[in-house]
């Protein structure tokens, strides 16, 4: 619901916002895994 509303608001380039969110998520996971291996 909210995502659809946001896409309508930022209808210019919704895919960039989506890719940015996915990229940030993957980056966070990668950093967490690396830190996990270092600390553990």
Beta strands, then each sheet from edge to edge (+ up, - down):
end
